[in-house]
C-alpha cells in the first residue's frame, strides 16, 4: 500500500506533495474522480471520537451553530447503524480517531478533504472552529497509507461540501462563504493534469455567512446522467450546464429541502442512501428507477444539518 510522500513543492500558493519516484497509490488506497461509482472504501468519524479523550464533544453545540444538543447515547447508536448500512451496501468503513483541535463538527468528514485519482487534497476550512480538521485527517491518511496530493494554504478557504466531480475530468466548485477565490486558484493548480475543467459556481447568500450552505446543499449526483437538485437555489448558468451535459434533474420538493432531502449519497449508479423522513423525494427517486436506502439521523444529522454526504469521505470509488 502506498504511503504519503513527505516532499512538498509550491505551485500558485498551493502545497503539492508529489508521489515518490516509481510509486503509485494502490487501488485500495485511493481512487475515483466521480461521485456515483461503486463506493468501496469510506471514512467516517464517530460522535464520541469528535473531541480528545476525556472531553465532552457535545458541550459546545451552541457555539458550533447546532440547532440542538445531540443525545450522546442515541448519536452513537445511529452512527454505528449508519456504518453497518454502508458495509452492507459494499463499502469498507474506516473510522477517524479522536484528535486534539477538533470538535463535534468533525463528524462531517467530507468537508476537510477532497478525493482525486492520485491522492487527497486537504482543505482549509472556512469555519474557524473547524480549522484543525484537515491536519487531523492528514495524520489519519498517513497512517492508513492514503497519499496526500497537497493542501490549501494561507488565505485560501475551501470545504469539501463545495466540491463535486461532474465526471472524471470535470469538477464543479461552489464559490460561497466557506470557499473563496484564493482557494479556487490553489485548487486549480492542484488539479492541473487531473481535471480538464473546473467550473466555478457562485452560490446564493441564502441565510447568510453563519449558515451551513455548500454546493452540495443543492445538488447530489445519483448517476452520470441523473442528479437530485433544488432548483430554486441552483444558479441558472450551472443548471443550464447540467442540462446541456445530458443530466436529468430530479427536483427536491420545497417542503423537504429543509429536512435535507437533497443531501443524498450515491452508493453506486442509481443506488443511494438518504436521511429517513423525506417520503416525497424518496418517491421521486424510486419513480426514476433509483434503489433508495435510508438511515436514521435524528442525532447525527438534524442537529448539525449534515446528511449522508457530509458524514462520509469517500476514499475509493469504482468507475
Secondary structure, DSSP 8 states (H G I E B T S, - for coil): --------EEETTEEE----TT----TTT-B-SSSSS-EEEEEE--GGGSS-TTS-TTTTTTTTT-SS---HHHHHHHHHHHHHHHHHTT-EEEE----TT--GGGG-GGGGEEE-SS-EEE-B-SSGGGTTHHHHHHHHHHHHT--EEEE--TT--B-GGGEEEEETTEEEEEESSSS-HHHHHHHHHHHTTT-SEEEEEE---TT-TTS---GGGTEEEEETTEEEE-GGGS-HHHHHHHHHTT-EEEE--HHHHTTTTT-EEEEETTEEEEESS-HHHHHHHHHTT-EEEEE--TTTTTTTT--TTTT-EEEEE--
